[in-house]
Amino acid sequence: MTDKKAILVIGAGDATGGAIARRFAREGYIACVTRRDADKLQPLVEQIRAAGGEAHGFGSDARKEEEMVALVQKIEAEIAPIEVAVFNIGANVRFGITETTARVYFKVWEMACFAGFLMGREAARVMLPRGRGTIIFTGATASLRGREGFAAFAGAKHGLRALAQSMARELWPKGIHVAHPVIDGAIDTEFIRSNFPERYALKEQGGILNPEHIADLYWQLHQQPRDAWTHETEIRPWMEPW
């Protein structure tokens, strides 16, 4: 028997997803990270390894059922049991309702909701026989309320939230912790720095979210004892209006 444990991060970008992978790797978990372009994962994988951790990068399309099934099976068979699975795909786009094409709406739903279902189902399938595990779906402001220009994104995030709630009710009694942290606010990313410099200027005041601090929350969720599990929690900068 092996005591190795893996964390699967779907959507391990340069900010939140990468920070989550690094946080769990520091605790001894093998970080299995995915993006559609595997080459973009190399800096993260090398960073984790340089810090003494173990990491593996996979190029995969989370919207494709056969790819998600194969990915989970490969990790379970060749690397380690998946103890934690994190769905962290964004798909945040803005279009007025009359400019939102069917293709845009469906693609956003596929990326931000359907792919979450595929990951959640496959993670549950391998965790259930062991009677333990943590599945975390990253939520957003749009998970709780829609607003102008975000019909596609809000629809997808509302759907992901419903998935998380349904899975929690089904899987908590079987030992699997399903959580839905809602990240409400701008995150310290290159996208925010380049496109919203006035928002990024608030960084020194603690006005935007530090990905490393978000990752700390995910670790805390995984560490919670079964008698005090959190399903949904909100995390935002102190100055964020809500």
TAJOSUL-V579382 format. One record per residue. N is the residue number from 1. D_CENTER is the distance of its C-alpha to the mean C-alpha in Angstrom with 1 decimal. Layout:
n->N d_center->D_CENTER
n->N d_center->D_CENTER
This chain:
n->1 d_center->28.9
n->2 d_center->26.2
n->3 d_center->24.3
n->4 d_center->21.5
n->5 d_center->18.0
n->6 d_center->14.9
n->7 d_center->11.2
n->8 d_center->9.4
n->9 d_center->6.3
n->10 d_center->6.2
n->11 d_center->6.5
n->12 d_center->7.8
n->13 d_center->9.8
n->14 d_center->12.5
n->15 d_center->11.1
n->16 d_center->8.0
n->17 d_center->6.3
n->18 d_center->9.9
n->19 d_center->10.7
n->20 d_center->8.5
n->21 d_center->10.2
n->22 d_center->13.4
n->23 d_center->13.4
n->24 d_center->13.2
n->25 d_center->15.6
n->26 d_center->18.0
n->27 d_center->18.2
n->28 d_center->19.2
n->29 d_center->16.3
n->30 d_center->16.3
n->31 d_center->13.2
n->32 d_center->12.6
n->33 d_center->10.7
n->34 d_center->10.8
n->35 d_center->11.7
n->36 d_center->14.6
n->37 d_center->16.9
n->38 d_center->17.1
n->39 d_center->19.5
n->40 d_center->17.1
n->41 d_center->15.3
n->42 d_center->18.7
n->43 d_center->18.8
n->44 d_center->15.7
n->45 d_center->17.1
n->46 d_center->20.5
n->47 d_center->19.4
n->48 d_center->18.0
n->49 d_center->21.2
n->50 d_center->23.4
n->51 d_center->22.2
n->52 d_center->23.3
n->53 d_center->20.0
n->54 d_center->19.3
n->55 d_center->16.8
n->56 d_center->16.8
n->57 d_center->15.5
n->58 d_center->15.4
n->59 d_center->16.0
n->60 d_center->15.0
n->61 d_center->14.6
n->62 d_center->11.9
n->63 d_center->14.4
n->64 d_center->17.1
n->65 d_center->17.8
n->66 d_center->20.0
n->67 d_center->17.6
n->68 d_center->14.8
n->69 d_center->17.7
n->70 d_center->19.2
n->71 d_center->16.2
n->72 d_center->15.7
n->73 d_center->19.4
n->74 d_center->19.9
n->75 d_center->17.6
n->76 d_center->19.4
n->77 d_center->22.8
n->78 d_center->22.8
n->79 d_center->20.4
n->80 d_center->19.6
n->81 d_center->18.4
n->82 d_center->14.7
n->83 d_center->14.5
n->84 d_center->10.8
n->85 d_center->8.1
n->86 d_center->4.3
n->87 d_center->3.2
n->88 d_center->2.3
n->89 d_center->6.0
n->90 d_center->8.4
n->91 d_center->11.9
n->92 d_center->13.7
n->93 d_center->17.4
n->94 d_center->20.6
n->95 d_center->23.7
n->96 d_center->26.5
n->97 d_center->26.9
n->98 d_center->30.0
n->99 d_center->28.3
n->100 d_center->25.2
n->101 d_center->26.2
n->102 d_center->25.4
n->103 d_center->23.7
n->104 d_center->21.3
n->105 d_center->20.5
n->106 d_center->20.0
n->107 d_center->17.9
n->108 d_center->15.5
n->109 d_center->15.3
n->110 d_center->14.9
n->111 d_center->11.9
n->112 d_center->10.0
n->113 d_center->11.5
n->114 d_center->13.5
n->115 d_center->11.1
n->116 d_center->8.9
n->117 d_center->12.3
n->118 d_center->13.1
n->119 d_center->10.4
n->120 d_center->11.0
n->121 d_center->14.7
n->122 d_center->15.0
n->123 d_center->13.2
n->124 d_center->15.6
n->125 d_center->18.5
n->126 d_center->18.4
n->127 d_center->17.6
n->128 d_center->20.3
n->129 d_center->23.3
n->130 d_center->22.3
n->131 d_center->21.9
n->132 d_center->18.9
n->133 d_center->15.2
n->134 d_center->12.0
n->135 d_center->9.3
n->136 d_center->6.5
n->137 d_center->5.3
n->138 d_center->4.5
n->139 d_center->8.2
n->140 d_center->10.7
n->141 d_center->14.5
n->142 d_center->14.9
n->143 d_center->13.6
n->144 d_center->16.8
n->145 d_center->19.3
n->146 d_center->20.2
n->147 d_center->22.3
n->148 d_center->24.6
n->149 d_center->23.2
n->150 d_center->19.8
n->151 d_center->21.0
n->152 d_center->18.7
n->153 d_center->15.5
n->154 d_center->16.4
n->155 d_center->17.4
n->156 d_center->14.2
n->157 d_center->12.2
n->158 d_center->15.0
n->159 d_center->14.8
n->160 d_center->11.2
n->161 d_center->12.4
n->162 d_center->15.5
n->163 d_center->13.8
n->164 d_center->12.1
n->165 d_center->15.5
n->166 d_center->17.4
n->167 d_center->15.6
n->168 d_center->16.0
n->169 d_center->19.6
n->170 d_center->20.2
n->171 d_center->18.4
n->172 d_center->19.0
n->173 d_center->22.7
n->174 d_center->22.0
n->175 d_center->20.3
n->176 d_center->16.6
n->177 d_center->14.6
n->178 d_center->12.2
n->179 d_center->10.6
n->180 d_center->9.4
n->181 d_center->9.4
n->182 d_center->10.8
n->183 d_center->10.7
n->184 d_center->14.2
n->185 d_center->15.7
n->186 d_center->15.9
n->187 d_center->13.9
n->188 d_center->16.0
n->189 d_center->15.6
n->190 d_center->18.3
n->191 d_center->17.8
n->192 d_center->18.7
n->193 d_center->21.4
n->194 d_center->23.0
n->195 d_center->22.8
n->196 d_center->23.1
n->197 d_center->25.3
n->198 d_center->26.6
n->199 d_center->23.3
n->200 d_center->22.5
n->201 d_center->26.0
n->202 d_center->24.8
n->203 d_center->22.7
n->204 d_center->25.7
n->205 d_center->26.1
n->206 d_center->22.6
n->207 d_center->21.9
n->208 d_center->18.5
n->209 d_center->15.4
n->210 d_center->15.3
n->211 d_center->11.9
n->212 d_center->13.6
n->213 d_center->14.3
n->214 d_center->10.8
n->215 d_center->10.1
n->216 d_center->13.3
n->217 d_center->12.2
n->218 d_center->9.5
n->219 d_center->12.5
n->220 d_center->14.8
n->221 d_center->13.0
n->222 d_center->13.3
n->223 d_center->16.8
n->224 d_center->18.1
n->225 d_center->21.2
n->226 d_center->21.4
n->227 d_center->24.0
n->228 d_center->21.8
n->229 d_center->18.3
n->230 d_center->16.2
n->231 d_center->14.5
n->232 d_center->13.8
n->233 d_center->14.2
n->234 d_center->14.4
n->235 d_center->14.2
n->236 d_center->16.4
n->237 d_center->19.1
n->238 d_center->22.5
n->239 d_center->24.0
n->240 d_center->21.5
n->241 d_center->23.6
n->242 d_center->22.5
